[in-house]
Amino acid sequence: MRRFLLVAALVALPSAAQPLSTDRPDFTESPSAVSVGRLQVELGATATTSGGIATAAGPEALVRYAPVVGAELRLVLPDVTLGDGPAAAGALGVGAKAELSTVAGASVGVIGMLGVPLAGGRVAPEALVTAGAEVGLGSLGAQASAAWPEGGMVLGATLVGARGLTDRVGAFLELAAEGRPGDPLALTLHHGYTLAVGDDAQADLHAGVGLAGDAPAAFVGVGWSVRW
């Protein structure tokens, strides 16, 4: 009974004082879960140029909900890509994030996801480990990932630095690498800005360029995140 009462108390804890933390617009996920009992929705759209072909994709919808302290459930709605040929729908993603203990001054989190294709095909699992820490005038984050889509394993890594420019405006610079073992890495340089709108909403603007491999030549995106 005491254990049940403790869990009930944790679920009921107020969380409005915690600042909004989003997993967009950079590729590096936050190591922290959303505040317990809160629902957070993150949306966006991205225009990409690659190989002389322009495409646009959205809604980049990530729904996050924390039933208990330090853990969240995650739902990624399928993106729709418009451009060369008929519209194409991506996979549905379901998974969870859990906060781990602090390691060497850095907060660490783990994420497990399953990508479920809408048009048939096998389910694609993905695992991520992400970390972040305050350093100097800003923060530093890093992430390692492994996914198993059709065609074999894909490994990824990111490194991002961010800082606040004002009380409401932040900026980041990120380097991302991805590829299959034995293949050349796709390297991307990514830069963007966030704007806090009140305590429970955030707008973002970001862009990037491909540096090597089959990374897109260039892309630009916008987004909106809100918490209830």
C-alpha positions in Angstrom: 0.0 0.0 0.0 2.8 2.4 0.8 4.4 1.8 -2.6 1.0 2.5 -4.3 0.6 5.8 -2.3 4.2 6.8 -3.3 3.5 6.2 -7.0 0.2 8.1 -6.8 1.9 11.0 -5.1 4.6 11.2 -7.8 2.0 11.2 -10.6 0.2 14.1 -8.8 3.3 16.3 -8.4 2.9 19.7 -10.0 5.2 20.3 -13.0 4.3 23.7 -14.3 7.5 25.2 -12.9 9.7 23.0 -15.1 10.9 24.7 -18.3 9.8 23.4 -21.7 12.3 21.0 -23.2 11.8 19.7 -26.7 13.4 17.1 -28.9 13.4 19.4 -31.9 14.6 21.1 -34.0 18.1 19.5 -33.7 18.6 15.8 -34.4 19.9 15.2 -30.8 17.1 14.2 -28.5 16.9 15.6 -25.0 18.0 13.2 -22.2 15.0 14.4 -20.1 11.4 13.2 -20.2 8.5 15.6 -20.2 7.1 16.6 -16.9 5.0 14.0 -15.2 1.3 14.2 -16.2 2.0 16.6 -19.0 1.2 16.1 -22.7 3.6 17.6 -25.3 3.2 17.8 -29.0 6.0 18.8 -31.4 5.3 19.6 -35.1 7.3 20.8 -38.1 7.8 20.8 -41.8 11.1 20.6 -43.8 12.0 21.5 -47.4 14.9 19.5 -48.8 17.1 19.6 -51.9 19.0 16.5 -52.8 20.4 15.4 -56.1 18.6 18.2 -57.9 15.2 17.1 -56.5 13.2 19.3 -54.1 10.8 17.7 -51.6 8.8 18.9 -48.6 7.8 16.7 -45.6 5.7 17.0 -42.5 4.1 17.2 -40.0 7.1 15.7 -38.1 4.6 15.0 -35.3 6.0 13.7 -32.0 3.5 13.2 -29.2 5.1 12.8 -25.7 3.3 11.9 -22.4 4.8 11.1 -19.0 2.7 8.8 -16.9 5.4 8.7 -14.1 8.4 10.8 -13.1 11.4 10.3 -15.4 9.8 8.3 -18.2 7.6 9.1 -21.2 5.6 7.4 -23.9 6.3 8.5 -27.4 4.2 8.4 -30.6 5.6 9.5 -34.0 3.0 10.1 -36.6 3.9 9.2 -40.2 5.4 12.0 -42.3 4.0 12.7 -45.8 6.7 13.7 -48.4 5.7 15.7 -51.4 7.9 16.3 -54.5 9.2 14.0 -57.1 6.4 11.6 -57.9 3.3 10.6 -55.8 3.1 11.6 -52.2 4.8 9.1 -49.9 3.9 8.3 -46.3 6.5 7.3 -43.7 6.3 4.9 -40.8 4.4 5.1 -37.6 6.7 5.2 -34.5 5.9 4.0 -31.0 8.3 3.9 -28.1 9.4 5.3 -24.8 12.2 7.4 -23.2 13.7 6.9 -19.7 16.0 9.3 -17.8 19.1 7.6 -16.3 21.3 8.9 -13.5 23.8 11.7 -14.0 27.2 10.5 -15.4 30.2 12.7 -15.0 28.0 15.8 -14.7 25.9 14.9 -17.7 22.3 13.9 -17.8 21.7 10.6 -19.7 18.6 9.2 -21.3 17.7 6.2 -23.3 15.0 5.9 -26.0 13.6 2.8 -27.6 11.4 3.0 -30.7 9.6 0.7 -33.2 8.9 2.0 -36.8 5.8 0.4 -38.2 5.4 0.8 -42.0 1.9 1.7 -43.1 2.3 0.0 -46.5 3.6 -3.3 -45.3 7.1 -4.4 -44.6 8.9 -5.4 -41.4 8.9 -3.4 -38.1 12.2 -1.4 -37.7 13.5 -1.1 -34.1 15.8 1.8 -33.1 17.7 2.4 -29.9 19.3 5.7 -28.8 21.5 6.9 -25.9 21.6 10.6 -25.4 23.4 12.9 -23.0 23.5 16.6 -22.2 25.4 18.9 -19.8 25.8 22.6 -19.0 29.2 23.8 -20.1 30.6 27.4 -20.0 28.1 29.8 -21.6 25.7 27.1 -22.9 25.1 23.4 -23.1 26.6 20.5 -25.0 24.7 17.4 -26.1 25.6 14.1 -27.8 23.7 11.1 -29.1 24.5 7.6 -30.4 21.9 5.5 -32.2 21.4 2.2 -34.0 18.4 1.3 -36.2 17.5 -1.8 -38.2 15.4 -0.7 -41.2 15.1 -2.7 -44.4 18.6 -3.3 -45.8 20.5 -3.7 -42.5 21.8 -1.8 -39.5 22.3 2.0 -39.6 24.5 3.7 -37.0 24.3 7.4 -36.1 26.0 9.9 -33.9 25.5 13.6 -33.2 27.2 16.4 -31.3 25.4 19.7 -30.6 26.3 22.9 -28.8 23.5 25.4 -27.8 23.2 28.6 -25.8 20.6 31.2 -25.0 20.9 34.5 -26.8 18.2 36.2 -24.7 15.7 35.0 -22.1 13.5 33.7 -25.0 15.8 33.0 -27.9 18.3 30.2 -28.2 20.6 29.0 -30.9 22.4 25.7 -31.7 25.1 24.3 -34.0 25.1 20.5 -34.7 27.2 17.9 -36.6 25.4 14.7 -37.4 26.8 11.5 -38.9 24.9 8.4 -40.2 25.7 5.3 -42.3 25.7 1.6 -42.6 28.8 -0.3 -41.4 31.4 -0.3 -44.1 29.8 2.5 -46.2 30.8 6.1 -46.3 29.3 8.3 -43.6 26.7 10.9 -44.5 27.7 14.1 -42.6 25.4 17.0 -42.0 26.0 20.5 -40.5 22.9 21.9 -38.9 22.1 25.3 -37.4 18.9 26.8 -35.9 17.1 29.0 -33.5 14.3 28.6 -31.0 11.8 31.1 -29.6 10.0 30.5 -26.4 6.3 31.7 -26.5 5.1 31.9 -23.0 6.0 29.0 -20.7 4.5 26.1 -22.6 5.2 26.8 -26.3 8.2 27.1 -28.6 8.7 28.0 -32.3 11.8 27.0 -34.2 13.7 27.8 -37.5 16.6 25.7 -38.7 18.6 24.8 -41.8 21.4 22.5 -42.8 23.8 21.4 -45.5 25.3 18.0 -46.4 29.1 17.8 -46.0 29.8 14.2 -47.2 28.2 10.9 -48.3 24.5 10.8 -49.3 23.4 13.6 -46.9 20.9 16.0 -48.5 22.5 19.0 -50.3 20.5 21.5 -48.2 17.3 21.7 -46.1 15.3 24.3 -44.2 12.6 23.7 -41.7 10.2 25.4 -39.2 8.4 24.0 -36.2 6.1 24.5 -33.3 5.9 22.7 -29.9 3.3 23.1 -27.2 2.7 21.5 -23.8 -0.5 21.0 -21.8 
